[in-house]
Amino acid sequence: MLVTVMKTLMPLFTVMSRIYFTLVSCFFTFIYHFLSRKVISAPRDKLLTISATQAAQMIRNRKITSFSLVEAYIKRIKEVNGTINAVVQMNFEDALIKAQEIDEMLGNLDTDSEDFKSVHFHLAVRKPLLGVPFTLKDSIEVDGLYCTVGISYRKKSVSNKDAIVVQRMKDAGAVLLAVTNVPEVCMWWESVNVVYGRTRNPYDSRRISGGSSGGEAALISAAGSVIGIGSDIAGSIRLVPLEGHLPLLNGYRTEKMLLIGPMCRYAEDLSILLRVFAGSEGTNLLQMDAPFNMKKMHIFYMEGLKTPLVQDVNGEALQALKKEIRYFEIKYDLCAVRIDPPLVHYALEFFLTSMDVADAPKFAMHMTDLKAN
């Protein structure tokens, strides 16, 4: 009976939803008219316009120094963070020390020795990110740094260990530069909390930067970082949730939906980051060293969800999607297929249901770091 009623009323709900979202959009357009807009300018320093892959290679070949690269990003962060409020902890002093140590180690290598080529190859394989700075969101533990997850109860909580992904990044030679903002408990679509405030969009300071990896996204977009560590619980990095851009490994499936994922400004860095994150065992399980013909790839895409609970895809976002699809079609001689799986339109309902875990602490408990009733 209830299902029949819902199906009957669905057209009405859809119309009401469209009216609601239109009114909200018009309201904020009106409000934005009276607010000043700040846009982060493009970086002038050429060191900020190379990928992590290129930077690591140039550092190994001593064409640039790790110190100069880290210093350039520190300068950029200081330049943009007053506007976007993305960085909440600065690890600058330690980063410069580690960068100097890396440069000294490379400087002590004898380029004329017979062993130089083997050492150089070993560094490229074992430490593919040697000397490259990275950032991460304030929900991933780093030994000696605060990990608040945006909760006031944790604003003085200092981690006493590195998360596995952080240790793997350090083992790969990367240098931790800063920690970025998140929503409270990483559970909102905008990165704002009572500890550090709101992160703003680098393309329009009147707008939010999304979440829960919004601080990391804003900083990378503003050229304040080249690579970073993010996470998602509903697909904000992977999309679609559970089975997305980053494959889940057999034997590595988690009972919950939370997963760690790479964030970067240049697509060529994704391969290295995924290898580092997955480790040697994960790399083998994913068969990342196996040859792959891109022309055999299949591309499927959607243009939004047909549900009154979700706003239609923004026109600019839709055009960006089509531009990306067209790029792959032309470059690899493919034919992308638009699909419309009926159950996908219930994605929000699936997500909310999956988050309802029996006997789990209520959300209010998480806001107190599980320390209060």
Backbone hydrogen bonds, N-H to C=O, Kabsch-Sander energy under -0.5 kcal/mol:
donor,donor_aa,acceptor,acceptor_aa,energy
5,V,1,M,-2.2
6,M,2,L,-2.6
7,K,3,V,-2.4
8,T,4,T,-2.0
9,L,5,V,-2.3
10,M,6,M,-1.1
13,F,9,L,-2.5
14,T,10,M,-2.6
15,V,11,P,-2.1
16,M,12,L,-2.6
17,S,13,F,-2.5
18,R,14,T,-2.4
19,I,15,V,-2.2
20,Y,16,M,-2.5
21,F,17,S,-2.8
22,T,18,R,-2.0
23,L,19,I,-2.4
24,V,20,Y,-2.4
25,S,21,F,-2.3
26,C,22,T,-2.4
27,F,23,L,-2.5
28,F,24,V,-2.4
29,T,25,S,-2.1
30,F,26,C,-2.0
31,I,27,F,-2.3
32,Y,28,F,-2.9
33,H,29,T,-1.0
34,F,31,I,-1.6
35,L,32,Y,-1.2
40,I,202,P,-3.1
48,L,45,D,-1.7
49,T,46,K,-1.7
50,I,47,L,-0.7
55,A,51,S,-2.7
56,A,52,A,-2.6
57,Q,53,T,-1.7
58,M,54,Q,-2.5
59,I,55,A,-2.4
60,R,56,A,-2.4
61,N,57,Q,-2.1
62,R,59,I,-1.2
63,K,58,M,-3.0
64,I,58,M,-1.1
69,L,65,T,-1.7
70,V,66,S,-2.9
71,E,67,F,-2.6
72,A,68,S,-2.0
73,Y,69,L,-1.9
74,I,70,V,-2.2
75,K,71,E,-2.3
76,R,72,A,-2.0
77,I,73,Y,-2.5
78,K,74,I,-2.2
79,E,75,K,-1.4
80,V,76,R,-2.1
81,N,77,I,-2.7
83,T,80,V,-1.5
84,I,80,V,-2.0
85,N,81,N,-2.3
88,V,179,V,-2.7
89,Q,179,V,-1.5
91,N,89,Q,-0.5
91,N,177,L,-2.3
95,A,91,N,-2.1
96,L,92,F,-2.6
97,I,93,E,-1.9
98,K,94,D,-2.4
99,A,95,A,-2.4
100,Q,96,L,-2.3
101,E,97,I,-2.1
102,I,98,K,-2.1
103,D,99,A,-2.2
104,E,100,Q,-2.3
105,M,101,E,-2.3
106,L,102,I,-2.4
107,G,103,D,-2.3
108,N,104,E,-1.4
109,L,106,L,-1.1
111,T,109,L,-1.0
113,S,110,D,-1.4
116,F,113,S,-0.9
119,V,115,D,-2.4
120,H,116,F,-3.1
121,F,117,K,-2.4
122,H,118,S,-2.3
123,L,119,V,-2.3
124,A,120,H,-1.9
125,V,121,F,-1.9
126,R,122,H,-3.3
127,K,123,L,-2.0
129,L,172,A,-2.1
130,L,127,K,-1.6
131,G,173,G,-2.4
132,V,129,L,-2.3
134,F,175,V,-2.4
135,T,227,I,-1.6
136,L,178,A,-1.4
137,K,229,I,-1.4
138,D,180,T,-2.1
139,S,137,K,-2.0
140,I,137,K,-1.6
144,G,159,S,-2.9
145,L,142,V,-2.3
147,C,157,S,-1.9
149,V,138,D,-1.7
151,I,148,T,-2.1
153,Y,367,M,-0.5
154,R,151,I,-1.6
155,K,152,S,-1.4
157,S,154,R,-2.1
158,V,156,K,-0.7
159,S,145,L,-2.6
163,A,141,E,-2.4
167,Q,163,A,-2.5
168,R,164,I,-2.3
169,M,165,V,-1.8
170,K,166,V,-2.5
171,D,167,Q,-2.6
172,A,168,R,-1.4
173,G,170,K,-1.8
174,A,169,M,-2.2
175,V,132,V,-2.6
176,L,174,A,-0.5
177,L,134,F,-3.1
178,A,134,F,-0.7
179,V,89,Q,-2.5
180,T,136,L,-2.7
181,N,86,A,-2.4
184,E,192,V,-0.9
185,V,149,V,-2.4
186,C,183,P,-2.0
187,M,184,E,-1.8
191,S,210,G,-0.8
192,V,190,E,-1.4
193,N,197,G,-1.0
194,V,150,G,-0.5
197,G,193,N,-1.7
199,T,191,S,-2.6
200,R,84,I,-2.5
201,N,204,D,-0.6
201,N,207,R,-2.4
204,D,201,N,-0.9
205,S,38,K,-1.9
207,R,204,D,-2.4
209,S,199,T,-0.6
215,G,181,N,-1.4
217,A,213,S,-2.5
218,A,214,G,-2.5
219,L,215,G,-2.2
220,I,216,E,-2.3
221,S,217,A,-2.3
222,A,218,A,-1.6
223,A,220,I,-1.6
224,G,219,L,-3.0
225,S,219,L,-0.6
228,G,263,M,-2.8
229,I,135,T,-1.6
230,G,228,G,-0.5
230,G,261,G,-2.9
232,D,259,L,-2.2
243,E,241,P,-2.0
244,G,246,L,-0.6
245,H,238,R,-1.0
252,Y,249,L,-2.4
253,R,249,L,-0.5
259,L,232,D,-2.2
261,G,230,G,-2.4
263,M,228,G,-2.2
265,R,226,V,-1.7
269,D,266,Y,-1.8
270,L,267,A,-1.8
272,I,268,E,-0.5
273,L,269,D,-2.3
274,L,270,L,-2.7
275,R,271,S,-2.0
276,V,272,I,-2.4
277,F,273,L,-3.0
278,A,274,L,-2.6
279,G,275,R,-1.7
282,G,278,A,-1.1
283,T,279,G,-2.5
284,N,280,S,-1.8
285,L,281,E,-2.2
286,L,282,G,-2.3
287,Q,284,N,-0.7
288,M,283,T,-2.0
290,A,287,Q,-1.3
294,M,292,F,-0.8
296,K,293,N,-1.9
297,M,294,M,-1.6
300,F,298,H,-0.5
301,Y,337,V,-1.8
307,T,305,L,-1.3
310,V,307,T,-1.3
318,L,314,N,-2.5
319,Q,315,G,-2.2
320,A,316,E,-2.2
321,L,317,A,-2.2
322,K,318,L,-2.3
323,K,319,Q,-2.2
324,E,320,A,-2.2
325,I,321,L,-2.4
326,R,322,K,-2.4
327,Y,323,K,-1.8
328,F,324,E,-1.8
329,E,325,I,-2.3
330,I,326,R,-2.3
331,K,327,Y,-2.7
332,Y,328,F,-2.3
333,D,329,E,-0.6
334,L,329,E,-1.1
337,V,299,I,-2.7
339,I,301,Y,-2.7
344,V,341,P,-0.9
345,H,341,P,-0.6
345,H,342,P,-0.9
346,Y,343,L,-1.9
347,A,344,V,-1.8
350,F,346,Y,-2.5
351,F,347,A,-2.6
352,L,348,L,-2.6
353,T,349,E,-2.2
354,S,350,F,-2.5
355,M,351,F,-1.6
356,D,353,T,-1.1
357,V,355,M,-1.4
360,A,357,V,-1.7
365,M,362,K,-1.1
366,H,362,K,-1.3
367,M,363,F,-1.6
368,T,364,A,-0.6
368,T,365,M,-1.0
369,D,366,H,-1.9
370,L,365,M,-3.0
371,K,368,T,-1.1
